[in-house]
Amino acid sequence: MSGVFRLGARLDQQALAQRYNVSIIPVREGLKLLEAQGLVRTEQRRGTYVAELSVQELTEMTLIRERLEGLAVSLATPRIPSATLDVLEELNARMDNVRDDDPPSVWRDLNREWHFVIYSASGAALLLQLIGTLWDRTSIYREVLANTPTVRCASVAQHTEVMAELRRGDAAGAARAIRRHVRRGQRDMRVAEIGFGTNKK
């Protein structure tokens, strides 16, 4: 997710074992876990590769994320205290001040923290886990987009819209705002065509 291994790159188990100074067994088990999370793919007699998304997969995940994140925001709205809203404002301000020469991980980490401060307030642990899994699947795409100033500016503006609805206590309005935000992220990824696999249906 940090981009050390590019999208579609082949992952050699022996090389990984040497890189991390471990035996081949934990490497093999680790790759199985990553495959279960959709972060790598294994092809028979060919090897294991960093997973790429097809446009179809991205569209499906966006549809699911819209519903889940909208639900999380709706549940969180009546539960978020004023102090937490202040934390969200501060995080968004820090995102607004991210510089072009900052590592993409700076934006990625602040953005994830902003979102999950809200989602955690929903009090729905399983929902939070499901959202986290989908976020992990698209983290590398989001990090690449963080290099684009217009994308960062649009995200900050849409975060502001979500926070305005949260401060009003409008659960339906906040859910609509976060769904628009998720859809906008998908459009940015489609336009950028970042590392999509050959299935571009």
N, C-alpha and C positions, 0 to 999 in steps of 0.2 A: 504493500500500500504506500510505502514511502518512495517508490519508484526506483529502488536499487536494481530490480530486475524489470526490464521493459515488458510491456504487454506483448504476449505471444512468444516470449523468450523460452527456450528449452531449459529445464532445470535438471542438471546432472546430479544424481544422488551422491555419487562419490565425491564430486567437487564440493557439494554442500557440506558433506561430513568433514572434509578437510578444512573448509572455510570456518566452520564453527567448532572444530576440534572435538567432534563427537563420533560415535560409531554410526554405521549405516542404519541401524534399527530405529533410533529416534527420528532420524531424517525421514525414513519411510513412513513412520507413524504420523509425523507432522504433516507430510504431504497428503496423507489420507484425510486428516482433519481439514486441511485447507481445501481439498477437493469437495468435501461434504459441505463446506461453506460457500462453494462456488468460486473460490479464488484461484484455483488451478484446475487443469483438466488433464486426464491421462488417456493416451491413445495406445491401444495394444500394439506391441512390437515397435513403437516409435518413441515413447517416453512421456514425460510430464512437462507441461507448459504453463506459463502464467496465463490465466484465463483472459479472453477478450469477450466483449459483449457484442451480440448482433443488435441491430436496430430493433428487431422484434422483441428481444429479451429486455432491452432498455424500456421499450414502450410498455411491456407487461409489468415490469418492476415499478415504473412510474405510476401506473394505474393503481397498483396495490399500495404504494407509498402514499398516494393521495388519500386513500381511504383510511389507512392506519394512522397517518400523521394528523389528518383532520380529526379523527376520533380522539387521539391523544390530546390535542389542543382543546377540543370541546370539553373533555373530562377535566382538564387542568384549569380551565378558565376560572371556575368558582373557587378553586383551591389555592390559587397563587397569591401570596401575600404581597403587600406593597414593597417590602424589602427585596423580594425576589425580582420584581419588576425593575427595581433600581439596578440590580445586578445585570439584568438583560440589557438595560440602557447602556451600562458601562462597557459590556462586552461588545455591543454594536458600535459604540464610539471607537473602541480599540480596532475593530475591523475597518472602520472608516479611515483610520490612520495608518493602515498597512501600506508600506511603500513598495514600489515596483521592484526594488532590489532585495526585498525581504524574501527568505525561502518560502516556497509555496506552503510548506507545512505550518507556517505561522497562521496564515489565513485558514487553512484546513482545521487546525485545532480550535481556533476561536469560533469558527462557524459551527463545528460539531458541539462545542460546549454550549453555545447559545441555544441551539435546537434542543439539546437533551436536558437543559435546565427546565425548559417548558414541559417536555414529554415526561420527565421524572415526576413532575408535580401532578400528573394524572393519577398516580397511585396504582397503576396497572402494570405489574412487573412483567407479565407475559407479553403484553403489548409492547413494552419497552424493548424486550429481547428481540421480538420480531422486527421492529423498526431498525434496531442495531444491526441485525443480519443483513438487511437490505442496504443499509448505509455502507457496510463494509464492502459489499459487492461493487459499489460505484465510487468508492473513495478515491481511487487513482484518477478517475475521470474528473472528479470534483477538484482534485489538487492541480491538475493541469489547467483547468479553467481559472483557477485562482491567479494565474499569471496574467489574466486579461483585466485591465482596469475597469472597462465598461461592465464586465460581469460583476466585479466586486461592488461597484457603485449601485448597480441594480439590486443586488442582494441586500445591501444596507438599507436601501429605500423600502424594499418589501418587508424587511424585518421591522422597520418603523411602523408600517401599516399593521402588521400583526400585533405589535405592542400597543398600538392605539386601541385596537379592539379588546385586548386583554384588560387594559386600564378601564375601559367602559364596562367590562364584565359581560361583553356580548360573545357568548360561546359560539353561536352560529356564524357570526361575522369573523371571529378569529379563525374558525375552521375553514371558512371560504378563503381567507387571506393566505393561510398556509398551503392550501391546495393550489392556489394560483402560483405561489412561490415554487412549489415542487414541479409544476408543469413548465414554468419558465426555465428551471434548471435542465429539464429534458430537452427543451428547444435549443438551449445553448450547446449541449453535448451533440445534438444532431447537426447543428450548423458547423461545429468544429470538427466533426467526424474523427474524434480522438480514438484511435486504436480499435475501431470496430472490426469484428471478424469478417470473413468473406460472405456471411449470410446477412445481406443488407436489405432484406425484404421490407 
